[in-house]
């Protein structure tokens, strides 16, 4: 069933899926990283490599994911910068980078400037109220690293609330807790399109 959801997503991409995320107080450990200055610059190759056990493993992951993302982000430099930044920000939040790629696929279809009907922004469809609550009201949610930093922090928060339960945490992330459509799409993409074992 999950594989079918992933296949359907490839042929019928869903854009700007963000629902009405609800604010819940975040722990100090989760929010600490939001107050560190983040620019819109992608991470450096060295920062990316530092998240792997070896340079070789980093390059194999990047080559694998680059091939999978080629149809969605055609420019090779932009694609590599995007993937290295996703991996770095996911690992920074103790999350699986392939899960983050799956969320981005479902939430925005890899469109940097996607805006949902609910008013969420960017790759990970972050609601603007989070800027005031965990970041800075002046943050531009279309910036690559900022959007990923917010999205990963929010998801990490929901996983803590749900004691590591991805299904409910994803429902909270999308603002559709109690419904199964969104979590099934993300998990289907995670275990299908973006599955990776080193």
C-alpha positions in Angstrom: 0.0 0.0 0.0 2.8 2.4 0.9 4.6 1.6 -2.3 1.4 2.3 -4.3 1.1 5.7 -2.6 4.7 6.5 -3.6 4.1 5.4 -7.2 0.9 7.5 -7.4 2.8 10.5 -6.0 5.3 10.2 -8.9 2.6 10.4 -11.5 0.3 12.8 -9.7 2.5 15.1 -7.6 0.7 17.0 -4.9 1.8 20.6 -4.4 1.7 22.8 -1.3 0.0 20.3 1.0 0.5 22.1 4.3 -2.5 22.2 6.5 -3.1 24.3 9.5 -0.1 23.4 11.7 -0.8 24.1 15.3 1.8 25.7 17.7 2.8 23.7 20.7 5.6 24.9 23.1 8.9 23.5 22.0 11.6 22.3 24.4 14.7 24.5 24.8 16.9 21.8 23.2 14.8 21.8 20.1 14.6 25.6 19.7 18.3 26.4 20.5 19.4 25.9 16.9 16.9 28.4 15.6 18.6 31.3 17.1 21.9 30.7 15.4 22.3 32.9 12.4 21.5 31.0 9.2 22.0 32.4 5.7 20.5 31.3 2.4 23.8 29.9 1.3 23.9 26.1 0.8 26.2 24.2 3.1 29.8 23.7 2.0 31.0 20.4 0.6 33.1 19.9 3.8 30.1 20.5 6.1 28.1 17.9 4.0 31.0 15.3 4.2 31.3 15.8 7.9 27.8 14.2 8.4 29.1 10.9 7.0 31.6 8.3 8.3 33.7 8.8 5.2 34.1 11.0 2.1 33.4 8.0 -0.1 30.0 7.3 1.6 29.1 11.0 1.2 29.8 11.0 -2.5 27.9 7.7 -3.1 24.8 9.2 -1.3 25.1 12.4 -3.3 25.5 10.6 -6.6 22.5 8.3 -5.8 20.2 11.1 -4.8 21.3 13.4 -7.6 20.2 10.8 -10.1 16.8 10.5 -8.4 16.3 14.2 -8.3 17.5 15.0 -11.8 13.9 15.3 -13.3 12.8 17.7 -10.6 15.8 20.0 -10.3 17.6 20.1 -13.7 20.6 22.3 -12.8 23.4 20.1 -11.5 24.9 22.7 -9.2 21.6 23.7 -7.7 20.7 20.1 -7.3 23.9 19.2 -5.5 23.7 22.3 -3.3 20.1 21.4 -2.4 20.9 17.8 -1.6 23.9 18.6 0.5 21.9 21.2 2.5 19.0 18.8 3.0 21.3 16.2 4.3 23.2 18.5 6.6 20.0 20.1 8.1 18.3 16.7 8.5 21.3 15.2 10.3 21.7 18.4 12.4 18.1 17.7 13.7 18.8 13.9 14.1 16.4 13.1 11.2 16.7 10.8 8.2 17.6 13.0 5.1 15.4 10.6 2.9 12.4 11.4 5.2 13.0 15.1 4.6 13.2 14.6 0.8 9.9 12.7 1.0 8.3 15.5 3.0 9.5 18.1 0.5 8.3 16.0 -2.4 4.8 15.8 -0.9 4.6 19.3 0.5 6.0 21.4 -2.3 7.0 19.2 -5.2 10.6 20.6 -4.7 9.3 24.1 -5.5 11.3 26.7 -3.5 8.6 29.4 -3.8 5.5 27.2 -3.2 2.8 28.7 -1.1 -0.1 26.7 0.2 -3.8 27.7 0.6 -3.2 27.8 4.3 -0.3 30.3 3.8 2.7 28.0 4.3 6.0 28.7 2.5 8.8 27.0 0.7 10.2 23.6 0.3 8.9 22.3 3.7 5.8 24.4 3.8 6.5 26.3 7.0 3.7 28.4 8.5 4.7 32.0 9.1 3.7 32.0 12.8 6.7 29.8 13.6 9.0 32.8 12.8 7.8 34.7 15.8 7.6 31.6 18.1 10.9 29.9 17.4 13.0 32.1 15.1 12.9 35.8 14.0 10.0 37.7 12.5 12.3 38.9 9.8 13.3 35.4 8.6 12.6 34.7 4.9 10.9 31.3 4.8 11.8 31.0 1.1 15.5 30.8 1.9 16.8 27.2 1.4 18.6 26.8 4.7 16.1 28.7 6.8 13.2 26.8 5.4 15.0 23.5 6.0 16.1 24.5 9.5 12.5 25.5 10.5 11.0 22.4 8.9 13.4 20.0 10.5 13.1 21.7 13.9 9.3 21.5 13.8 9.3 17.8 12.7 11.8 17.0 15.4 9.5 18.6 17.9 6.5 16.6 16.7 8.5 13.4 16.9 9.4 14.1 20.5 5.7 14.7 21.3 4.8 11.4 19.6 7.6 9.5 21.2 9.2 8.7 17.8 5.9 7.8 16.1 6.3 8.9 12.5 2.7 8.5 11.4 1.2 10.8 14.0 4.2 13.2 13.9 3.7 13.6 10.2 0.0 14.2 10.7 0.9 17.0 13.2 3.4 18.4 10.7 0.8 18.7 8.0 -1.9 19.9 10.3 -4.0 16.7 9.5 -3.6 14.7 12.7 -6.1 11.8 12.8 -6.2 11.5 9.0 -4.0 9.0 7.2 -3.7 10.3 3.6 -0.7 12.6 4.2 1.4 10.3 6.4 0.8 7.5 3.9 2.1 9.6 1.0 5.2 10.7 2.9 6.0 7.2 4.2 5.3 5.7 0.8 7.8 8.2 -0.8 10.3 7.6 2.0 10.3 3.8 1.6 9.9 3.9 -2.1 11.4 6.8 -4.1 14.0 7.9 -1.5 14.8 4.5 0.2 18.6 4.3 0.7 20.9 2.0 2.7 24.6 2.8 3.0 
